[in-house]
Amino acid sequence: MPEIEIRIGGRPFEVACQEGEEGYLRAAAKMLDEEASVLSAQIGRIPEARLLLMAGLMLADKTAGIEDKLRQMEDRMAEKEAELDQLRNAPAPAAQTIEVPIVPASVNDALAEIAARAEALADQVDGPASASRD
């Protein structure tokens, strides 16, 4: 079982841990040291046991807050997953029929004939007037 030295509040400690867990222990010690450093800066020199207790309590408070947020996020995620499942399992919307009007060829022909007659009438009306202007 490896032993590593960690520093909490500027004080060295020898701590044993399981093989391969040294990185986790160092990370945890760093977090505890950061809290202890804040306490030491605010209060000054305090007994080791009290420093460790207070730093541990501060970390526990932060952890409890994070766990509450995690639970809230897990609840929200469960709600969203339920909504997603509901949407996935919902029946597909009914197909809509869209009618597109088709103009029959006979109507097109009739409109073309009316347009031709209107142009012919316009030419007849414009013909004598334009000749007298010249």
MDTraj code that builds the backbone (N, CA, C; nanometers):
import mdtraj as md
import numpy as np

residues = "MET PRO GLU ILE GLU ILE ARG ILE GLY GLY ARG PRO PHE GLU VAL ALA CYS GLN GLU GLY GLU GLU GLY TYR LEU ARG ALA ALA ALA LYS MET LEU ASP GLU GLU ALA SER VAL LEU SER ALA GLN ILE GLY ARG ILE PRO GLU ALA ARG LEU LEU LEU MET ALA GLY LEU MET LEU ALA ASP LYS THR ALA GLY ILE GLU ASP LYS LEU ARG GLN MET GLU ASP ARG MET ALA GLU LYS GLU ALA GLU LEU ASP GLN LEU ARG ASN ALA PRO ALA PRO ALA ALA GLN THR ILE GLU VAL PRO ILE VAL PRO ALA SER VAL ASN ASP ALA LEU ALA GLU ILE ALA ALA ARG ALA GLU ALA LEU ALA ASP GLN VAL ASP GLY PRO ALA SER ALA SER ARG ASP".split()
xyz = np.array([
    [0.0854, -0.1171, 0.0000],
    [0.0000, 0.0000, 0.0000],
    [0.0898, 0.1232, 0.0000],
    [0.0806, 0.2036, -0.1067],
    [0.1695, 0.3204, -0.1146],
    [0.1322, 0.4285, -0.0130],
    [0.2343, 0.4987, 0.0326],
    [0.2149, 0.6132, 0.1211],
    [0.2631, 0.7362, 0.0468],
    [0.1819, 0.8399, 0.0521],
    [0.2225, 0.9648, -0.0123],
    [0.2127, 1.0772, 0.0895],
    [0.2874, 1.1815, 0.0628],
    [0.2823, 1.2977, 0.1512],
    [0.1914, 1.4011, 0.0886],
    [0.0992, 1.4509, 0.1673],
    [0.0116, 1.5586, 0.1222],
    [0.0291, 1.6760, 0.2171],
    [-0.0116, 1.7943, 0.1731],
    [-0.0018, 1.9124, 0.2578],
    [-0.1411, 1.9731, 0.2695],
    [-0.1818, 1.9932, 0.3929],
    [-0.3105, 2.0555, 0.4223],
    [-0.2823, 2.1754, 0.5119],
    [-0.3207, 2.2929, 0.4668],
    [-0.2979, 2.4132, 0.5470],
    [-0.1510, 2.4371, 0.5753],
    [-0.0653, 2.3966, 0.4828],
    [0.0785, 2.4144, 0.5005],
    [0.1430, 2.3088, 0.5886],
    [0.0683, 2.2117, 0.6352],
    [0.1207, 2.1081, 0.7242],
    [0.1298, 1.9758, 0.6478],
    [0.2429, 1.9060, 0.6603],
    [0.2584, 1.7791, 0.5875],
    [0.1922, 1.6623, 0.6612],
    [0.1381, 1.5699, 0.5834],
    [0.0771, 1.4483, 0.6376],
    [0.1174, 1.3313, 0.5505],
    [0.1501, 1.2175, 0.6134],
    [0.1767, 1.0924, 0.5420],
    [0.0467, 1.0126, 0.5404],
    [0.0023, 0.9757, 0.4213],
    [-0.1259, 0.9063, 0.4081],
    [-0.1073, 0.7846, 0.3189],
    [-0.1670, 0.6738, 0.3598],
    [-0.1624, 0.5516, 0.2792],
    [-0.2894, 0.5438, 0.1945],
    [-0.2766, 0.4817, 0.0786],
    [-0.3922, 0.4646, -0.0088],
    [-0.3761, 0.3354, -0.0888],
    [-0.4807, 0.2950, -0.1562],
    [-0.4767, 0.1757, -0.2402],
    [-0.3902, 0.2037, -0.3640],
    [-0.3325, 0.0995, -0.4161],
    [-0.2511, 0.1090, -0.5375],
    [-0.3367, 0.1686, -0.6506],
    [-0.2848, 0.2696, -0.7179],
    [-0.3552, 0.3319, -0.8296],
    [-0.4458, 0.4466, -0.7892],
    [-0.4653, 0.4703, -0.6613],
    [-0.5548, 0.5770, -0.6162],
    [-0.4793, 0.7023, -0.5725],
    [-0.3515, 0.7065, -0.6009],
    [-0.2704, 0.8203, -0.5578],
    [-0.3222, 0.9521, -0.6176],
    [-0.3600, 0.9487, -0.7438],
    [-0.4088, 1.0709, -0.8105],
    [-0.5355, 1.1239, -0.7452],
    [-0.6258, 1.0314, -0.7103],
    [-0.7501, 1.0724, -0.6447],
    [-0.7211, 1.1325, -0.5078],
    [-0.6287, 1.0692, -0.4366],
    [-0.5928, 1.1188, -0.3032],
    [-0.5303, 1.2574, -0.3131],
    [-0.4420, 1.2762, -0.4081],
    [-0.3804, 1.4083, -0.4263],
    [-0.4860, 1.5145, -0.4614],
    [-0.5804, 1.4788, -0.5481],
    [-0.6861, 1.5734, -0.5855],
    [-0.7726, 1.6078, -0.4648],
    [-0.8084, 1.5073, -0.3841],
    [-0.8892, 1.5315, -0.2647],
    [-0.8115, 1.6173, -0.1648],
    [-0.6819, 1.5875, -0.1490],
    [-0.5987, 1.6652, -0.0569],
    [-0.5881, 1.8097, -0.1035],
    [-0.5805, 1.8298, -0.2333],
    [-0.5719, 1.9662, -0.2880],
    [-0.6993, 2.0439, -0.2542],
    [-0.8147, 1.9798, -0.2694],
    [-0.9410, 2.0460, -0.2361],
    [-0.9462, 2.0816, -0.0877],
    [-0.9055, 1.9877, -0.0033],
    [-0.9054, 2.0125, 0.1416],
    [-0.8051, 2.1221, 0.1764],
    [-0.6904, 2.1220, 0.1109],
    [-0.5887, 2.2242, 0.1350],
    [-0.6401, 2.3627, 0.0961],
    [-0.7136, 2.3704, -0.0135],
    [-0.7676, 2.5007, -0.0563],
    [-0.8632, 2.5561, 0.0491],
    [-0.9487, 2.4708, 0.1031],
    [-1.0408, 2.5154, 0.2079],
    [-0.9629, 2.5536, 0.3343],
    [-0.8643, 2.4734, 0.3703],
    [-0.7840, 2.5020, 0.4900],
    [-0.7071, 2.6323, 0.4729],
    [-0.6589, 2.6592, 0.3532],
    [-0.5857, 2.7838, 0.3280],
    [-0.6767, 2.9048, 0.3446],
    [-0.7998, 2.8922, 0.2999],
    [-0.8960, 3.0021, 0.3176],
    [-0.9195, 3.0263, 0.4660],
    [-0.9389, 2.9178, 0.5421],
    [-0.9599, 2.9317, 0.6868],
    [-0.8390, 2.9934, 0.7555],
    [-0.7204, 2.9467, 0.7194],
    [-0.5974, 2.9992, 0.7809],
    [-0.5815, 3.1468, 0.7507],
    [-0.6170, 3.1866, 0.6291],
    [-0.6041, 3.3275, 0.5919],
    [-0.7054, 3.4130, 0.6685],
    [-0.8250, 3.3595, 0.6943],
    [-0.9279, 3.4362, 0.7639],
    [-0.9084, 3.4376, 0.9158],
    [-0.8740, 3.3227, 0.9708],
    [-0.8700, 3.3079, 1.1165],
    [-0.7280, 3.3182, 1.1710],
    [-0.6309, 3.2758, 1.0934],
    [-0.4938, 3.2706, 1.1424],
    [-0.4608, 3.1290, 1.1853],
    [-0.3647, 3.1167, 1.2718],
    [-0.3196, 2.9837, 1.3169],
    [-0.4244, 2.9231, 1.4096],
    [-0.4718, 2.8029, 1.3713],
    [-0.5682, 2.7321, 1.4557],
    [-0.5202, 2.5877, 1.4731],
    [-0.5656, 2.5212, 1.5777],
    [-0.5213, 2.3825, 1.6006],
    [-0.5535, 2.2946, 1.4791],
    [-0.4644, 2.2005, 1.4558],
    [-0.4730, 2.1116, 1.3401],
    [-0.6079, 2.0412, 1.3294],
    [-0.6542, 1.9855, 1.4384],
    [-0.7810, 1.9112, 1.4372],
    [-0.8967, 2.0030, 1.4002],
    [-0.8976, 2.1226, 1.4556],
    [-1.0059, 2.2180, 1.4253],
    [-0.9974, 2.2628, 1.2796],
    [-0.8769, 2.2872, 1.2302],
    [-0.8574, 2.3277, 1.0904],
    [-0.9110, 2.2203, 0.9962],
    [-0.8748, 2.0952, 1.0221],
    [-0.9211, 1.9859, 0.9367],
    [-1.0723, 1.9677, 0.9460],
    [-1.1267, 1.9801, 1.0672],
    [-1.2710, 1.9667, 1.0849],
    [-1.3448, 2.0745, 1.0071],
    [-1.3039, 2.1977, 1.0230],
    [-1.3732, 2.3082, 0.9566],
    [-1.3582, 2.2996, 0.8044],
    [-1.2390, 2.2654, 0.7582],
    [-1.2181, 2.2522, 0.6134],
    [-1.3027, 2.1375, 0.5581],
    [-1.3093, 2.0287, 0.6331],
    [-1.3926, 1.9154, 0.5913],
    [-1.5397, 1.9528, 0.5861],
    [-1.5852, 2.0295, 0.6860],
    [-1.7247, 2.0728, 0.6874],
    [-1.7557, 2.1661, 0.5697],
    [-1.6615, 2.2521, 0.5362],
    [-1.6817, 2.3419, 0.4218],
    [-1.6927, 2.2614, 0.2916],
    [-1.6076, 2.1616, 0.2776],
    [-1.6153, 2.0749, 0.1583],
    [-1.7458, 1.9959, 0.1566],
    [-1.7875, 1.9485, 0.2741],
    [-1.9124, 1.8731, 0.2819],
    [-2.0301, 1.9621, 0.2423],
    [-2.0265, 2.0883, 0.2837],
    [-2.1330, 2.1821, 0.2477],
    [-2.1378, 2.2029, 0.0963],
    [-2.0212, 2.2232, 0.0366],
    [-2.0158, 2.2386, -0.1095],
    [-2.0651, 2.1122, -0.1793],
    [-2.0241, 1.9986, -0.1282],
    [-2.0651, 1.8704, -0.1874],
    [-2.2162, 1.8527, -0.1781],
    [-2.2745, 1.8883, -0.0636],
    [-2.4201, 1.8761, -0.0468],
    [-2.4926, 1.9654, -0.1473],
    [-2.4416, 2.0870, -0.1684],
    [-2.5017, 2.1775, -0.2672],
    [-2.4939, 2.1205, -0.4082],
    [-2.3797, 2.0638, -0.4395],
    [-2.3621, 2.0044, -0.5726],
    [-2.4523, 1.8826, -0.5899],
    [-2.4671, 1.8028, -0.4835],
    [-2.5550, 1.6856, -0.4911],
    [-2.7001, 1.7275, -0.5111],
    [-2.7409, 1.8375, -0.4453],
    [-2.8780, 1.8884, -0.4660],
    [-2.8981, 1.9303, -0.6114],
    [-2.8023, 2.0030, -0.6648],
    [-2.8120, 2.0456, -0.8055],
    [-2.8133, 1.9246, -0.8983],
    [-2.7312, 1.8256, -0.8660],
    [-2.7268, 1.7046, -0.9474],
    [-2.8617, 1.6337, -0.9463],
    [-2.9238, 1.6233, -0.8279],
    [-3.0566, 1.5597, -0.8186],
    [-3.1593, 1.6369, -0.9015],
    [-3.1534, 1.7699, -0.8925],
    [-3.2462, 1.8520, -0.9707],
    [-3.2255, 1.8285, -1.1205],
    [-3.1015, 1.8250, -1.1616],
    [-3.0714, 1.8031, -1.3037],
    [-3.1124, 1.6628, -1.3477],
    [-3.0933, 1.5652, -1.2598],
    [-3.1361, 1.4289, -1.2929],
    [-3.2879, 1.4218, -1.3066],
    [-3.3596, 1.4932, -1.2179],
    [-3.5060, 1.4972, -1.2275],
    [-3.5500, 1.5629, -1.3581],
    [-3.4863, 1.6749, -1.3926],
    [-3.5202, 1.7430, -1.5185],
    [-3.4891, 1.6543, -1.6382],
    [-3.3773, 1.5837, -1.6309],
    [-3.3405, 1.4955, -1.7402],
    [-3.4411, 1.3815, -1.7531],
    [-3.4867, 1.3277, -1.6404],
    [-3.5864, 1.2209, -1.6442],
    [-3.7165, 1.2717, -1.7057],
    [-3.7550, 1.3960, -1.6718],
    [-3.8755, 1.4547, -1.7318],
    [-3.8593, 1.4682, -1.8832],
    [-3.7440, 1.5173, -1.9241],
    [-3.7194, 1.5372, -2.0679],
    [-3.7145, 1.4031, -2.1412],
    [-3.6564, 1.3030, -2.0778],
    [-3.6535, 1.1703, -2.1400],
    [-3.7940, 1.1131, -2.1526],
    [-3.8790, 1.1385, -2.0517],
    [-4.0182, 1.0923, -2.0584],
    [-4.0920, 1.1632, -2.1716],
    [-4.0679, 1.2946, -2.1856],
    [-4.1293, 1.3694, -2.2960],
    [-4.0822, 1.3151, -2.4302],
    [-3.9538, 1.2884, -2.4392],
    [-3.8968, 1.2362, -2.5628],
    [-3.9561, 1.0995, -2.5966],
    [-3.9685, 1.0123, -2.4964],
    [-4.0295, 0.8811, -2.5188],
    [-4.1746, 0.8955, -2.5634],
    [-4.2449, 0.9894, -2.5018],
    [-4.3844, 1.0127, -2.5379],
    [-4.3940, 1.0584, -2.6837],
    [-4.3051, 1.1479, -2.7233],
    [-4.3058, 1.1953, -2.8626],
    [-4.2679, 1.0836, -2.9596],
    [-4.1712, 1.0025, -2.9201],
    [-4.1296, 0.8915, -3.0071],
    [-4.2407, 0.7883, -3.0238],
    [-4.3180, 0.7661, -2.9166],
    [-4.4224, 0.6649, -2.9194],
    [-4.5574, 0.7177, -2.9669],
    [-4.5671, 0.8472, -2.9882],
    [-4.6933, 0.9051, -3.0345],
    [-4.7181, 0.8611, -3.1788],
    [-4.8454, 0.8445, -3.2143],
    [-4.8743, 0.8062, -3.3526],
    [-4.8338, 0.9187, -3.4477],
    [-4.7987, 0.8791, -3.5673],
    [-4.7592, 0.9785, -3.6680],
    [-4.8813, 1.0629, -3.7024],
    [-4.8609, 1.1886, -3.7330],
    [-4.9745, 1.2731, -3.7688],
    [-5.0398, 1.2222, -3.8979],
    [-5.1701, 1.2432, -3.9057],
    [-5.2444, 1.1984, -4.0238],
    [-5.1981, 1.2765, -4.1459],
    [-5.1942, 1.2072, -4.2572],
    [-5.1538, 1.2718, -4.3818],
    [-5.2600, 1.3734, -4.4225],
    [-5.2162, 1.4851, -4.4749],
    [-5.3084, 1.5889, -4.5194],
    [-5.3180, 1.5863, -4.6708],
    [-5.4383, 1.6041, -4.7188],
    [-5.4590, 1.6111, -4.8622],
    [-5.4595, 1.7572, -4.9025],
    [-5.3759, 1.7898, -4.9968],
    [-5.3684, 1.9269, -5.0464],
    [-5.4135, 1.9245, -5.1915],
    [-5.5162, 2.0032, -5.2197],
    [-5.5675, 2.0072, -5.3561],
    [-5.5015, 2.1219, -5.4300],
    [-5.4486, 2.0896, -5.5449],
    [-5.3858, 2.1896, -5.6298],
    [-5.4766, 2.2081, -5.7507],
    [-5.5262, 2.3303, -5.7696],
    [-5.6166, 2.3505, -5.8824],
    [-5.5435, 2.3368, -6.0158],
    [-5.6096, 2.2717, -6.1084],
    [-5.5555, 2.2562, -6.2432],
    [-5.6520, 2.3275, -6.3377],
    [-5.5974, 2.4193, -6.4124],
    [-5.6805, 2.4941, -6.5069],
    [-5.6936, 2.4094, -6.6328],
    [-5.8177, 2.3778, -6.6682],
    [-5.8374, 2.2964, -6.7889],
    [-5.7870, 2.3693, -6.9138],
    [-5.7435, 2.2908, -7.0112],
    [-5.6898, 2.3471, -7.1359],
    [-5.7941, 2.4325, -7.2066],
    [-5.9209, 2.3943, -7.1980],
    [-6.0255, 2.4718, -7.2668],
    [-6.0357, 2.6128, -7.2107],
    [-6.0134, 2.6285, -7.0786],
    [-6.0163, 2.7618, -7.0182],
    [-5.8968, 2.8421, -7.0663],
    [-5.7802, 2.7792, -7.0754],
    [-5.6610, 2.8483, -7.1271],
    [-5.6849, 2.8951, -7.2701],
    [-5.7449, 2.8079, -7.3508],
    [-5.7721, 2.8451, -7.4897],
    [-5.8703, 2.9609, -7.4967],
    [-5.9734, 2.9584, -7.4119],
    [-6.0734, 3.0654, -7.4117],
    [-6.0109, 3.1969, -7.3697],
    [-5.9240, 3.1924, -7.2682],
    [-5.8573, 3.3149, -7.2237],
    [-5.7648, 3.3699, -7.3315],
    [-5.6957, 3.2820, -7.4026],
    [-5.6078, 3.3262, -7.5107],
    [-5.6892, 3.3923, -7.6223],
    [-5.8063, 3.3354, -7.6529],
    [-5.8920, 3.3924, -7.7565],
    [-5.9445, 3.5288, -7.7152],
    [-5.9834, 3.5432, -7.5876],
    [-6.0323, 3.6721, -7.5374],
    [-5.9207, 3.7761, -7.5428],
    [-5.8005, 3.7353, -7.5071],
    [-5.6875, 3.8284, -7.5113],
    [-5.6599, 3.8729, -7.6538],
    [-5.6683, 3.7816, -7.7497],
    [-5.6448, 3.8162, -7.8904],
    [-5.7506, 3.9139, -7.9387],
    [-5.8765, 3.8924, -7.9031],
    [-5.9844, 3.9829, -7.9444],
    [-5.9640, 4.1209, -7.8835],
    [-5.9228, 4.1235, -7.7541],
    [-5.9010, 4.2525, -7.6890],
    [-5.7885, 4.3285, -7.7578],
    [-5.6817, 4.2596, -7.7973],
    [-5.5715, 4.3252, -7.8680],
    [-5.6172, 4.3757, -8.0052],
    [-5.7011, 4.2967, -8.0714],
    [-5.7518, 4.3383, -8.2019],
    [-5.8382, 4.4622, -8.1875],
    [-5.9233, 4.4676, -8.0866],
    [-6.0064, 4.5851, -8.0628],
    [-5.9206, 4.7062, -8.0300],
    [-5.8164, 4.6837, -7.9492],
    [-5.7274, 4.7940, -7.9143],
    [-5.6583, 4.8473, -8.0382],
    [-5.6178, 4.7587, -8.1304],
    [-5.5533, 4.8021, -8.2540],
    [-5.6515, 4.8826, -8.3401],
    [-5.7788, 4.8388, -8.3434],
    [-5.8783, 4.9115, -8.4219],
    [-5.9007, 5.0500, -8.3644],
    [-5.9069, 5.0596, -8.2330],
    [-5.9286, 5.1895, -8.1700],
    [-5.8081, 5.2782, -8.1888],
    [-5.6902, 5.2250, -8.1765],
    [-5.5672, 5.3031, -8.1876],
    [-5.5385, 5.3359, -8.3342],
    [-5.5820, 5.2546, -8.4285],
    [-5.5493, 5.2728, -8.5703],
    [-5.5897, 5.4093, -8.6223],
    [-5.7166, 5.4502, -8.6234],
    [-5.7565, 5.5799, -8.6786],
    [-5.6964, 5.6958, -8.5994],
    [-5.6818, 5.6839, -8.4719],
    [-5.6294, 5.7943, -8.3914],
    [-5.4830, 5.8150, -8.4220],
    [-5.4072, 5.7055, -8.4366],
    [-5.2641, 5.7209, -8.4635],
    [-5.2416, 5.7691, -8.6053],
    [-5.3306, 5.7385, -8.7005],
    [-5.3168, 5.7843, -8.8382],
    [-5.3428, 5.9339, -8.8467],
    [-5.4375, 5.9882, -8.7702],
    [-5.4663, 6.1300, -8.7761],
    [-5.3582, 6.2115, -8.7063],
    [-5.2854, 6.1533, -8.6199],
    [-5.1772, 6.2242, -8.5483],
    [-5.0569, 6.2428, -8.6418],
    [-5.0373, 6.1525, -8.7322],
    [-4.9195, 6.1595, -8.8197],
    [-4.9339, 6.2653, -8.9176],
])
top = md.Topology()
chain = top.add_chain()
for i, resn in enumerate(residues, 1):
    res = top.add_residue(resn, chain, resSeq=i)
    for name in ("N", "CA", "C"):
        top.add_atom(name, md.element.get_by_symbol(name[0]), res)
traj = md.Trajectory(xyz[None], top)
